[in-house]
Amino acid sequence: MNSFKLKILATDKKVYEGPVESLTVPGAAGYLGIWAHHCPVMTLLGKGQLTYRDTEGKTSSLPIDGNGFFEFSKNTAVILIDN
């Protein structure tokens, strides 16, 4: 299966948790494109637009203010945001 788990967590709530097919993350050094089985990566978030496509084909986006962290490991993406 060409999907992976995505968790987007804010300081006060769970924004999203579920399977996705793709993810674009504004990292501190530029945008990262993430697909299933990507190599492990961890970075600070940059300011920009986070975009993901779920397994139903629906695309969603969320503005990121540049405060937070992104990690991808073991086919799971975790995004910690402060907004």
N, CA, C and O atoms as a MOPAC input file, in Angstrom:
PM7 MOZYME 1SCF
protein

 N      0.84600 1    -1.19400 1     0.00000 1
 C      0.00000 1     0.00000 1     0.00000 1
 C      0.87800 1     1.23900 1     0.00000 1
 O      1.88100 1     1.28500 1     0.71300 1
 N      0.52300 1     2.23200 1    -0.77900 1
 C      1.31500 1     3.44700 1    -0.89700 1
 C      0.75700 1     4.57000 1    -0.04700 1
 O      0.50500 1     5.66800 1    -0.54400 1
 N      0.56700 1     4.30200 1     1.21200 1
 C      0.11700 1     5.33100 1     2.14400 1
 C      0.95500 1     5.23900 1     3.40700 1
 O      1.67700 1     4.26900 1     3.63700 1
 N      0.83400 1     6.28100 1     4.21500 1
 C      1.53000 1     6.29700 1     5.50000 1
 C      0.66100 1     7.04500 1     6.49900 1
 O     -0.29100 1     7.72800 1     6.12300 1
 N      0.99600 1     6.90800 1     7.76000 1
 C      0.21400 1     7.55400 1     8.81900 1
 C      0.71500 1     8.98100 1     9.03300 1
 O      1.91900 1     9.23400 1     9.07200 1
 N     -0.23500 1     9.90700 1     9.17100 1
 C      0.07600 1    11.30800 1     9.45400 1
 C     -0.60700 1    11.71300 1    10.74400 1
 O     -1.79800 1    11.46700 1    10.93200 1
 N      0.15600 1    12.33600 1    11.63400 1
 C     -0.38600 1    12.92700 1    12.85700 1
 C      0.01900 1    14.39500 1    12.87000 1
 O      1.20200 1    14.72400 1    12.78500 1
 N     -0.98000 1    15.27800 1    12.97800 1
 C     -0.72000 1    16.71200 1    13.12700 1
 C     -1.26500 1    17.09200 1    14.49900 1
 O     -2.46800 1    17.01300 1    14.74600 1
 N     -0.36800 1    17.50400 1    15.38200 1
 C     -0.73300 1    17.80800 1    16.75900 1
 C     -0.40700 1    19.25100 1    17.08700 1
 O      0.72300 1    19.70100 1    16.89700 1
 N     -1.41800 1    19.98700 1    17.58800 1
 C     -1.21800 1    21.35200 1    18.08100 1
 C     -1.06500 1    21.28400 1    19.59600 1
 O     -1.26400 1    20.23100 1    20.20200 1
 N     -0.71700 1    22.39100 1    20.19000 1
 C     -0.50800 1    22.40400 1    21.64000 1
 C     -1.76100 1    22.05200 1    22.41800 1
 O     -1.66900 1    21.53400 1    23.53100 1
 N     -2.93400 1    22.32300 1    21.85400 1
 C     -4.17500 1    22.10800 1    22.59500 1
 C     -5.12800 1    21.09400 1    21.97400 1
 O     -6.19500 1    20.83500 1    22.53200 1
 N     -4.75900 1    20.50300 1    20.80900 1
 C     -5.67800 1    19.56200 1    20.16900 1
 C     -4.97800 1    18.72300 1    19.10700 1
 O     -3.87300 1    19.04500 1    18.67100 1
 N     -5.63700 1    17.64600 1    18.69900 1
 C     -5.19600 1    16.83100 1    17.57200 1
 C     -5.85900 1    17.41600 1    16.32700 1
 O     -7.08500 1    17.43100 1    16.22700 1
 N     -5.07300 1    17.88900 1    15.39800 1
 C     -5.59200 1    18.51900 1    14.19000 1
 C     -6.00900 1    17.46900 1    13.16600 1
 O     -7.06400 1    17.59000 1    12.54200 1
 N     -5.17600 1    16.43300 1    12.99100 1
 C     -5.47800 1    15.37400 1    12.03400 1
 C     -4.70100 1    14.13200 1    12.42100 1
 O     -3.56600 1    14.21300 1    12.89200 1
 N     -5.32700 1    12.98100 1    12.21800 1
 C     -4.62800 1    11.70500 1    12.34900 1
 C     -5.29300 1    10.71700 1    11.41400 1
 O     -6.49500 1    10.46700 1    11.50900 1
 N     -4.50700 1    10.15700 1    10.51100 1
 C     -5.04500 1     9.18600 1     9.58200 1
 C     -4.06200 1     8.87500 1     8.47200 1
 O     -2.96700 1     9.43400 1     8.42600 1
 N     -4.45800 1     7.97600 1     7.57100 1
 C     -3.58200 1     7.60900 1     6.46300 1
 C     -3.61700 1     8.66100 1     5.35200 1
 O     -4.66800 1     9.23000 1     5.05900 1
 N     -2.47400 1     8.90700 1     4.74800 1
 C     -2.36500 1     9.83500 1     3.62400 1
 C     -1.48700 1     9.21700 1     2.53800 1
 O     -0.71800 1     8.29000 1     2.79400 1
 N     -1.61600 1     9.74800 1     1.32200 1
 C     -0.80200 1     9.28800 1     0.20200 1
 C      0.40900 1    10.18600 1    -0.03300 1
 O      1.44700 1     9.72000 1    -0.50200 1
 N      0.27700 1    11.47900 1     0.29500 1
 C      1.39000 1    12.40700 1     0.09000 1
 C      1.28000 1    13.57000 1     1.06900 1
 O      0.21900 1    13.85900 1     1.62200 1
 N      2.42100 1    14.22000 1     1.25900 1
 C      2.51800 1    15.32100 1     2.21100 1
 C      3.57400 1    16.29300 1     1.71700 1
 O      4.65200 1    15.88000 1     1.29000 1
 N      3.26800 1    17.58500 1     1.77400 1
 C      4.25100 1    18.62600 1     1.49200 1
 C      4.36300 1    19.48000 1     2.74500 1
 O      3.37600 1    20.03800 1     3.22500 1
 N      5.58500 1    19.57400 1     3.26800 1
 C      5.83400 1    20.24500 1     4.55000 1
 C      6.80300 1    21.40000 1     4.34900 1
 O      7.83500 1    21.23300 1     3.70000 1
 N      6.48000 1    22.59000 1     4.90600 1
 C      7.45200 1    23.68300 1     4.85400 1
 C      8.51700 1    23.48000 1     5.93900 1
 O      8.27600 1    23.74600 1     7.11600 1
 N      9.68100 1    23.01100 1     5.53100 1
 C     10.78200 1    22.81400 1     6.47600 1
 C     11.58200 1    24.09100 1     6.62900 1
 O     11.39300 1    25.04600 1     5.87500 1
 N     12.47000 1    24.10700 1     7.60100 1
 C     13.28800 1    25.28800 1     7.87400 1
 C     14.17100 1    25.66800 1     6.67700 1
 O     14.47600 1    26.84400 1     6.47700 1
 N     14.58200 1    24.66100 1     5.87900 1
 C     15.45400 1    24.92600 1     4.73200 1
 C     14.72000 1    24.82800 1     3.39400 1
 O     15.35400 1    24.82000 1     2.33900 1
 N     13.38100 1    24.75300 1     3.43500 1
 C     12.60000 1    24.65700 1     2.20800 1
 C     11.55100 1    23.56400 1     2.32000 1
 O     11.47100 1    22.86500 1     3.33000 1
 N     10.75600 1    23.42400 1     1.28400 1
 C      9.66600 1    22.44800 1     1.29400 1
 C     10.18600 1    21.02300 1     1.11300 1
 O     11.14500 1    20.78800 1     0.37800 1
 N      9.53400 1    20.07200 1     1.80000 1
 C      9.84400 1    18.65500 1     1.67100 1
 C      8.62300 1    17.93500 1     1.10600 1
 O      7.50400 1    18.15000 1     1.57200 1
 N      8.83100 1    17.09400 1     0.12000 1
 C      7.78100 1    16.23600 1    -0.40700 1
 C      7.93500 1    14.85700 1     0.19200 1
 O      9.00300 1    14.25400 1     0.08400 1
 N      6.89300 1    14.34500 1     0.82000 1
 C      6.96900 1    13.06900 1     1.53300 1
 C      5.95400 1    12.09900 1     0.94100 1
 O      4.78700 1    12.44300 1     0.75500 1
 N      6.40800 1    10.88700 1     0.64900 1
 C      5.55600 1     9.79700 1     0.18600 1
 C      5.83000 1     8.57900 1     1.05900 1
 O      6.75500 1     8.59700 1     1.87100 1
 N      5.05800 1     7.54600 1     0.90500 1
 C      5.22000 1     6.31700 1     1.68900 1
 C      6.65000 1     5.79700 1     1.57000 1
 O      7.26000 1     5.85700 1     0.50200 1
 N      7.16400 1     5.29500 1     2.66300 1
 C      8.49400 1     4.67200 1     2.75700 1
 C      9.64600 1     5.64300 1     2.50600 1
 O     10.73800 1     5.23300 1     2.11300 1
 N      9.39000 1     6.93800 1     2.73600 1
 C     10.44900 1     7.95300 1     2.63200 1
 C     11.52800 1     7.63700 1     3.67200 1
 O     11.24400 1     7.00500 1     4.68900 1
 N     12.74600 1     8.06900 1     3.42100 1
 C     13.80800 1     7.86300 1     4.40500 1
 C     13.50900 1     8.71000 1     5.65100 1
 O     12.82700 1     9.73000 1     5.55100 1
 N     14.00900 1     8.29900 1     6.81400 1
 C     13.76900 1     9.06900 1     8.04500 1
 C     14.31800 1    10.49400 1     7.93200 1
 O     15.38500 1    10.72200 1     7.36300 1
 N     13.56800 1    11.43600 1     8.48300 1
 C     13.98400 1    12.83700 1     8.46800 1
 C     13.35900 1    13.54800 1     9.66600 1
 O     12.26300 1    13.20100 1    10.10600 1
 N     14.06900 1    14.54100 1    10.18500 1
 C     13.55200 1    15.38100 1    11.26700 1
 C     14.03800 1    16.79600 1    11.00300 1
 O     15.20700 1    17.00700 1    10.67800 1
 N     13.12600 1    17.78300 1    11.14600 1
 C     13.50100 1    19.16700 1    10.88800 1
 C     12.57600 1    20.12100 1    11.64100 1
 O     11.46800 1    19.75900 1    12.03600 1
 N     13.05400 1    21.32800 1    11.82500 1
 C     12.19200 1    22.40600 1    12.29500 1
 C     11.26500 1    22.79300 1    11.15400 1
 O     11.62800 1    22.64600 1     9.98600 1
 N     10.08900 1    23.28100 1    11.47100 1
 C      9.17300 1    23.75200 1    10.44700 1
 C      9.52800 1    25.17200 1    10.04100 1
 O     10.04900 1    25.94800 1    10.84200 1
 N      9.24300 1    25.50000 1     8.79800 1
 C      9.37100 1    26.85500 1     8.30200 1
 C      7.97100 1    27.43100 1     8.11800 1
 O      6.97500 1    26.73000 1     8.30200 1
 N      7.90100 1    28.68200 1     7.76400 1
 C      6.61200 1    29.32900 1     7.51400 1
 C      6.14300 1    28.95300 1     6.10700 1
 O      6.91800 1    28.99800 1     5.15200 1
 N      4.86500 1    28.58100 1     5.99300 1
 C      4.33300 1    28.21900 1     4.68600 1
 C      3.05600 1    27.40600 1     4.78900 1
 O      2.35200 1    27.45400 1     5.79700 1
 N      2.77100 1    26.67000 1     3.74900 1
 C      1.53000 1    25.90100 1     3.65000 1
 C      1.83400 1    24.40600 1     3.71000 1
 O      2.58500 1    23.88800 1     2.88400 1
 N      1.25700 1    23.72200 1     4.67900 1
 C      1.34800 1    22.27700 1     4.78300 1
 C      0.18100 1    21.69900 1     3.98100 1
 O     -0.96200 1    22.11400 1     4.17200 1
 N      0.45500 1    20.75200 1     3.09100 1
 C     -0.58200 1    20.16700 1     2.24300 1
 C     -0.47300 1    18.65300 1     2.27900 1
 O      0.62500 1    18.10300 1     2.20200 1
 N     -1.61700 1    17.97400 1     2.39600 1
 C     -1.62500 1    16.50800 1     2.35400 1
 C     -2.82200 1    16.00100 1     1.57900 1
 O     -3.86800 1    16.64700 1     1.52800 1
 N     -2.65100 1    14.81600 1     0.96800 1
 C     -3.73300 1    14.16900 1     0.22400 1
 C     -4.04800 1    12.84600 1     0.91900 1
 O     -3.17500 1    11.99200 1     1.07200 1
 N     -5.29900 1    12.68800 1     1.33600 1
 C     -5.67500 1    11.46100 1     2.04000 1
 C     -5.89700 1    10.32200 1     1.04700 1
 O     -5.80300 1    10.52400 1    -0.16400 1
 N     -6.18900 1     9.14200 1     1.55200 1
 C     -6.32600 1     7.95300 1     0.71000 1
 C     -7.60800 1     7.95900 1    -0.12100 1
 O     -7.78500 1     7.10300 1    -0.98800 1
 N     -8.49500 1     8.90700 1     0.13500 1
 C     -9.70700 1     9.07700 1    -0.67900 1
 C     -9.46600 1    10.05900 1    -1.83000 1
 O    -10.34200 1    10.25700 1    -2.67200 1
 N     -8.27800 1    10.67200 1    -1.86500 1
 C     -7.93900 1    11.62800 1    -2.90900 1
 C     -8.23800 1    13.07200 1    -2.56000 1
 O     -8.01900 1    13.96100 1    -3.38300 1
 N     -8.73700 1    13.32700 1    -1.34800 1
 C     -9.04500 1    14.69600 1    -0.91900 1
 C     -7.76100 1    15.39900 1    -0.47100 1
 O     -6.99000 1    14.85600 1     0.32100 1
 N     -7.54600 1    16.59900 1    -0.98100 1
 C     -6.38300 1    17.39500 1    -0.59900 1
 C     -6.79800 1    18.43700 1     0.43400 1
 O     -7.80600 1    19.12300 1     0.26800 1
 N     -6.01400 1    18.54700 1     1.49400 1
 C     -6.25500 1    19.52900 1     2.55000 1
 C     -4.97600 1    20.30600 1     2.79700 1
 O     -3.87700 1    19.80700 1     2.55200 1
 N     -5.12300 1    21.53300 1     3.28500 1
 C     -3.93400 1    22.33600 1     3.59000 1
 C     -4.14200 1    23.11200 1     4.87900 1
 O     -5.26600 1    23.31700 1     5.33800 1
 N     -3.03400 1    23.53000 1     5.44000 1
 C     -3.01700 1    24.21100 1     6.72500 1
 C     -1.85400 1    25.19100 1     6.72900 1
 O     -0.72800 1    24.79700 1     6.42800 1
 N     -2.09300 1    26.46500 1     7.06400 1
 C     -0.97300 1    27.40400 1     7.15300 1
 C     -0.12800 1    27.09600 1     8.38700 1
 O     -0.65300 1    26.79900 1     9.46000 1
 N      1.17700 1    27.17300 1     8.21600 1
 C      2.12200 1    26.93200 1     9.30100 1
 C      2.87500 1    28.22600 1     9.56000 1
 O      3.39500 1    28.84800 1     8.63300 1
 N      2.93200 1    28.63200 1    10.83000 1
 C      3.57700 1    29.91200 1    11.15200 1
 C      5.08300 1    29.81000 1    11.37100 1
 O      5.73400 1    30.81000 1    11.67300 1
 N      5.64100 1    28.61300 1    11.22300 1
 C      7.08500 1    28.44600 1    11.35700 1
 C      7.51500 1    27.94300 1    12.71300 1
 O      8.70500 1    27.71600 1    12.93500 1
 N      6.56600 1    27.76100 1    13.64000 1
 C      6.90900 1    27.23400 1    14.96600 1
 C      6.46400 1    25.77800 1    15.05200 1
 O      5.26900 1    25.48500 1    15.04800 1
 N      7.42900 1    24.87500 1    15.12900 1
 C      7.08000 1    23.47600 1    15.26900 1
 C      8.15700 1    22.55700 1    14.72800 1
 O      9.24300 1    22.99100 1    14.34600 1
 N      7.82500 1    21.26900 1    14.70700 1
 C      8.77300 1    20.23300 1    14.31000 1
 C      8.08700 1    19.23900 1    13.38100 1
 O      6.87100 1    19.05500 1    13.43300 1
 N      8.88500 1    18.60600 1    12.53500 1
 C      8.41000 1    17.54800 1    11.64600 1
 C      9.34600 1    16.35600 1    11.76300 1
 O     10.56700 1    16.51300 1    11.77200 1
 N      8.76600 1    15.15900 1    11.85200 1
 C      9.56700 1    13.93100 1    11.87300 1
 C      8.88000 1    12.87800 1    11.01900 1
 O      7.66000 1    12.72000 1    11.07600 1
 N      9.66900 1    12.15700 1    10.22300 1
 C      9.16000 1    11.00600 1     9.48100 1
 C     10.05300 1     9.82600 1     9.80800 1
 O     11.26800 1     9.88300 1     9.62000 1
 N      9.44500 1     8.75700 1    10.29800 1
 C     10.17400 1     7.54400 1    10.65800 1
 C      9.19900 1     6.38100 1    10.67400 1
 O      8.05700 1     6.53400 1    11.10700 1
 N      9.63500 1     5.22700 1    10.21000 1
 C      8.82800 1     4.00300 1    10.22200 1
 C      7.45800 1     4.20600 1     9.58000 1
 O      6.44200 1     3.73000 1    10.08600 1
 N      7.45200 1     4.91900 1     8.45900 1
 C      6.24800 1     5.17400 1     7.66500 1
 C      5.17300 1     5.95700 1     8.43400 1
 O      3.97700 1     5.80200 1     8.19000 1
 N      5.62800 1     6.79600 1     9.36500 1
 C      4.73600 1     7.67000 1    10.13600 1
 C      5.30300 1     9.08300 1    10.15700 1
 O      6.47100 1     9.29400 1    10.48600 1
 N      4.46300 1    10.04100 1     9.80400 1
 C      4.84100 1    11.45700 1     9.86100 1
 C      4.16200 1    12.08800 1    11.08000 1
 O      2.96000 1    11.92900 1    11.29100 1
 N      4.95600 1    12.80400 1    11.87100 1
 C      4.42100 1    13.51200 1    13.02800 1
 C      4.79400 1    14.98000 1    12.88700 1
 O      5.95900 1    15.32600 1    12.69600 1
 N      3.78200 1    15.83600 1    12.98400 1
 C      3.98800 1    17.28000 1    12.88700 1
 C      3.47200 1    17.91100 1    14.16700 1
 O      2.30000 1    17.76700 1    14.51500 1
 N      4.35400 1    18.61000 1    14.86200 1
 C      3.99200 1    19.32800 1    16.09000 1
 C      3.98700 1    20.80700 1    15.76200 1
 O      5.00500 1    21.37000 1    15.35800 1
 N      2.81200 1    21.44400 1    15.94200 1
 C      2.67800 1    22.85300 1    15.59900 1
 C      2.21900 1    23.66300 1    16.80200 1
 O      1.65500 1    23.13500 1    17.76000 1
 N      2.47600 1    24.95000 1    16.72000 1
 C      2.13500 1    25.85600 1    17.80800 1
 C      0.98600 1    26.77900 1    17.42100 1
 O      0.69800 1    27.73100 1    18.14700 1
 N      0.31500 1    26.51800 1    16.28100 1
 C     -0.77900 1    27.40800 1    15.87800 1
 C     -2.09000 1    26.68100 1    15.82200 1
 O     -3.11500 1    27.28100 1    15.50100 1

